Amino acid sequence: MGAVTQAMAAAARAHGAAIRTSAPVRRIRVDAGIVLGVELASGEFIAARTVLANAHPRTTLLELVEPGDLDASVRERVAAQRADGCVLKMHLAVNAVPRLRGYDPAAWVSPFPSFVEFCPSVAYLETAYQYARAGRFSVSPWFHLYCYSVADSTLAPPGAHTVSAFVQYAPYRLAEGTWDDQRDAAGERVIDERVIDLMDSIAPGFRASVIGKVVLTPLDMERLVGLVYGNIHHTDMVPDQMFERRNPTGRPGHATPIAGLYLCSSSTHPGGEVTGAPATTPHVRSWRQPLPRQECEAGSNGPHSVARSARPADTPARPSPSNHHCHGRLCETPHVARRARPSPP
């Protein structure tokens, strides 16, 4: 995944993008239903005609956007999206590449497959699901297993390797207690025995090779990277939250009720996984979709004067053309309320 994001960053910079990290956003500024830009935690304001947000929709619309800038019905709709996560991540340090039963490294180009999926049967998967429905960590978890250091030796020191497991099901909301309660010795042992023992059953000697491990529960992922409810897809990918219903605001595509603010996260069509597809469409639509027409106070043939709410004192005003005159009550000429969009690159 790191190679993918680095490639994306390089491509963006090649097209003139400036990437800033360690610059958390405090809020998205909005005036009269139109986005103005973003305010950082440092107090710096970055003016922008368009803001594309790939954070969780609850973070974007319920935390970064002021309540008064979004209709209450939209806020309720966003909050109602089903989004509980069910994935546990386990990162392991081992002193040898796992030797899988039935896999002959000599017959392939790699000592380990690109990934291994452990799910013996549909009945096994159903059992795992029923445990999760009951709010319990599955007694028979299914998982994906990866050994990234086989392809990238920089991930581990000589003689060692990394193994990552993507384990399901681990419900965010437990029937008894929280994931913090599972941090005691008994809880760690349960996770360890269920997952590592299963790995050892398909790769004999695996348990003995483990020299270190980190377990990330859904609660950990929420705290560490802002993954609300620990859901890697942001919101559940189920029929009534897919396709035209994927956008939690109820708007088409990636739009929000705020002109110039677009969602491009896994919460929009076509959903999660590492495809980049949710971010493909909005950057085009954000330039092409017109902003709402504004009623001009001056009326027909009058000079520009558009009714708007007060602009924050520290926000630079956008000048209007001095020689413009409106023709009718609905003005269609680009000005401070309806901005002209440059053509997409």
N, C-alpha and C positions, 0 to 999 in steps of 0.2 A: 504494500500500500504506500509505503514511503516513496518508492520509485515513481509511482503514479502521480502523487502530489507534487513531487519535484519536477516531473516532466510538465505538468500543468502550469507550475509557476514559471518555468523557463519559457514556455510558449506565450504566457501572458506578458512577461517582460519584453519578449521579442516584438510584441505588438504595442509596446509603449505603456503597459500597466505598471503602476507603482504598488508594491505589496508591503503592507505594514503589519508587523506582528506585535504582540504585547501592547496593544492599543484598544482596550475594551471599550465598547460603545455604551454610553450611559442612557441615551434616548435618541429616538428618531424624531426630528422636529417637523411639525406639520402646521400649516397655516391655511385656514379656509378649505380644508380637504385636499390640499396639495402638499406634497413632500418638499421640504426645504433643504434637507441634508441630515447629517448625523452629528451628535455632540458626544465627544469622547469623555471617559472618566476623568481625564486630565483637565477638562473644561474647554479644550479646543473644539471649535466648530468647523466642520467640513461641509461647505455648501455643495449640493448636488441636485441636478435636475431629475435624476433617476437613482433610486436605491434598490438594489437587488439583495434580498436577505435569504441566506441559506441556513439560518439558525432554526431551531424548532419553532413552529408557528405560535406556540404559547409564549415563547420568549420574545419573538418579534412583535406580536400583536397585543399581548396582555401585559408585557413588562416594559418593552422599549417604546411603545406608542402610548401616549397619555390617554387615560380613559375617556376624556372629553373629545378626543380626536377620532373616536370610533364608536359607531352606534352600538347601543347596549345589546341589541339582538345579534349583532355580528360577534361581539365578545362572548355571548352565551353559546353561540354556535361553535366557536373555536374551543371553548372550554369543554364542550360536550363530546368532542372527538375522542373515540376510544384509542388509548395510546399506551397501555401498560406493557412494559417490556417483559421478556421471558428468556433472556439469554445470559449465560454466565461465561466469562472469559477466563481461561487459565493459561498463563505463560510459564513455561518450564525451561530450566537450564539443565542440559544433560551432557554426559561425557562421551556419548557415542550416538551415531545415527540409529534410530529405531529400526530393528530388523523385523519387517512385517511377515507374517505367515503367508505363504503363497506368492510372495513377490520376489522375483529374481533380479537383483540389481544388474547382473551381467547381461541380461537380455534387454535392458533399457538404458537410456542415456543418463540416468540419474540414480543415485543410491536410495532415493526416496521419491514416491510419486508427488505430483504437484499438490494433491491433497487426498485425504482418505476420509470417507464418510462411513461412520459406524452406525448401522441401523439394520439389524438382522432380519426384521420382518415387520409387516404392517401391524401385527398384534403387539409387537414390542413398542412400536411408535404410539399406538393407542394407549398402552399402559402409561407411558411417559406423559401423554396428554392429560389423562384422567387425574394423575397426581397433581399436575399444574392447575387443573380446574378446581381442585380441592385446596389450592393455596399451599402446596407442599413441593419441595424440591424432588424431582422425579427419581424414583428408586431405580429406574432403568433409563438413564439419560442417553440420548443419541447425540453424536457430536461430529464435527469436522476436525480433522487433524492436519496441521501444516508444519513443515520443517523448512522455514525460510532460509536458514543459514546454509543449506545445501546449495542454493543458488547464489547467495550473497555471503561470502566468507567474512565480511566486515562486521556482521552482526554478532559474532562470538569469537572469543580468543582461540588460538590454535588448540586443536584437540577437543573442543567443546562445540555444542550446537544449541540452537533454540527450537523449542517445540511449542506451538500454540494450539489450544483447543477451544473451539466455539461450541459451547455446551447448551443443550436444551433438554428439558424445560426448567427454568428457574424463575418463577413468577415474582414480579416486583412486590406485590402485596402478598405476604404470607398469612396463613390462617392463624398462626400463633407467633407473636413477636415480630421482630424485624430482622433484616439481614445483619444489622449490627450485633444482634444477639447470637448470630451464627459465628461470630469471631472468636468465641471461646474454643477451648481445645476440642470439646465434643463436636461442635459444629464443623470445625475444620477437618476433623477426622472423618465425619460423614461424607463430606465433599471429596476428600482425598480417597477414601476407600471406594466410593462409587465410580469416580472418574478414572483415577490412576489404575485401579485394579482392572477396569475394562480395557484400558490401553495395554496393560500387561498381558491380557488374554489374547490380543491380536498381534502383539510385538513382545515375545518372551524376553525377559530380562529388562524390560523398560523401567519398572519400578526401581531396580537397583542402579540404573543409570542416572536417576534424577538427583541433581546436586543443589537445586534451588527452585522455588516456585512463587508465583504471585497469582492470587485469585481475585478477579474483579466481578463483583456481584452487580445486578442492575442498579442498586443504590450507589455503588462505587462509581459506575459510569456516569450517573447523573451528577454526582459531586465533582468528578474530575474534569469532565469535558462538556458539562451542560446538557447531557443527553436526557431530556425530561422523561422520567419514569424508566430510564434505561432502555428505551425503545430504539433500536438501531434504524428502524424505518420511520422514526418520528411519530407516525400514527399507524394504527393497524392496517395492514393491506388485506382488507376483506371486501367482498362485493359492494357493500353499500358505502365504502370509502375509497372507491377506485374510479378511474376514468373521469367523467365530468363531475363526479362527486368527490374527487380527491382533494380539491382545493377547499380547505376548511372554512373559508369565508363565504362559500357559495357562489363566488364569481367564476366566470369562464377562464380556462387556462391558468395563468399564474398571477392574474390581477388581484388587487385588493380594493376595498372601497376608497382608499386614499390614492389619488392620482399621482403617478410616478413611483409608487412603492409596489414592488413585485416580490413574490415568493419564488425561490428556485431551489428549495430543499427537497428532501425525500417526502415531504408532506404534500407535494404536488405531483401531477401526472408525469411519468408513469410510475412513480414510487421509488423505493429504495434499491439497494444493490449498487455496485460500482460501475455505473454506466455513464454518468455525467448528463444523462438525458434531461433530468429536471432543470438543468441550467442552460440547456440549448435553446429553447424557445423564447424565454422571457427577455433575453438581451436584444432580440429582434423586435418583439412586440413592444418593449418599453420605449423604443424610439418611434415606432410607427403608429401606436394607438393614440388617437387624439385625446387631449384633456377636455373636460366638460366646458361647454361654452358659458361665458359669464355675461350677466346682464349689465349693460353699461348705463350708469346713472345719467349721462349726458343726453342719451336718446339719439335719434337720427341726426347724422351730420355734426354731432357735437364732439368736442375734444375728449380725450380719454379721461375717465374717472370711474374706476371700478370699485364697487362696494366690496370690502373685505374686512376681516377681523384685524385687530391691531397687530402689527408685525413686532416681534421681539426687538428690543432696542439695539441689541448687538448683532442683528442679522442684516447683512447688506441688502439694500433694496435693489430690485431689478428695474432698470429704467425702461420706460415705454417710448415708442417712436413719437417724437414731438409733432410730426406732421400728419399723424393719423386722425381720421374722423370716422365715426361709426356710421353704418348704414343700416338702421333698424335697431331694435332693442336687444337682439342677440348678436353680440360682436364675434366675428370669426377671424379677426386679424390678430396675429401673435402679439401679446403684450404681457404685462406683469401677471395677469391672471391666467392667461392661456399661452404657454410658452411655445415657441417654434422649436421643432425637433430637427437636429442635423440628420442628414442621411446616414444610414448604417454603413459601416466600413465594408 
